[in-house]
């Protein structure tokens, strides 16, 4: 690694990457180019280009990737109803492949020898970034400072930042690490390392307390086309604009807060607090759009693969061949998932009020409890007896053995 002349650093401007920028320069005596991917952090991007240059970067990219992020990463995952361990909507996981891809593209354009990230040696992000790097450029060199340096705690990082006059947002009283994009914001570390400790209300950023949400319910409609949301309340929107609106709607109604302990890929358990207001609404709406447009066996087959899909995203295999295969299958199931879902948002909860589609498989003439001319109820007797045949034979055989 001694011949490294230029590094492209994934730079958020937070504690870790602010220190890493200066550390790379001092350790490798190299030039550093930073990439700050605008994935919907909003106010967190203010002044980051100037901050990176002041800290020593020779060039600072700040790129608006919001539309690409939602269109090509978030929407595909939501078409699959991907959820990790039944709770986590993959807000951090889904962002890493895009950042890694863009780092490799910039490294090629800038003639850089290596790329670098701020993920720790204990977490999942190191895997997600580096699997993405190698998928894009098998020969790229990677610098992962958390696995090499002696700044092994956030307290020591804050001391390094103070010694080098690097402004950082963390303080000893609020040392938790956050990651924000348009899909979610996460909080880890600090007081949250005790799984019994309650997250304080001042931690949350994207949503109000459910108790403080409006006393009047908000009714919305989401239109879908081929599994993707395309309009809210009849207003067509681009992917990023639509998702931002869902975040606003969910946030002001206290929707999308979760506190969970998850199983990291490296083997340990980790506690995190997440806000995913728009994603929580979208997943429920999409599930209900599918409920009237997807064939039962197609839906059940796809559902059996959701844990695998989510695991691939969580573990960093976005660019793997098995992921590409799964995505093709998922997208094939979505060709008829079009229509409208009506929802009620109220004090931290999201309720489905109705769904409709021109491609609906729901037929009232079959489902009705009133008189009909399309279903012979007597037929159910033979259907049940045939499905019970193996159960009856098993019982007869067991009784025979007991004699």
Order of alpha helices (4+ residues) and beta strands (2+ residues): beta-alpha-beta-alpha-beta-alpha-alpha-alpha-beta-alpha-beta-alpha-beta-beta-beta-beta-beta-alpha-beta-beta-alpha-alpha-alpha-beta-beta-alpha-alpha
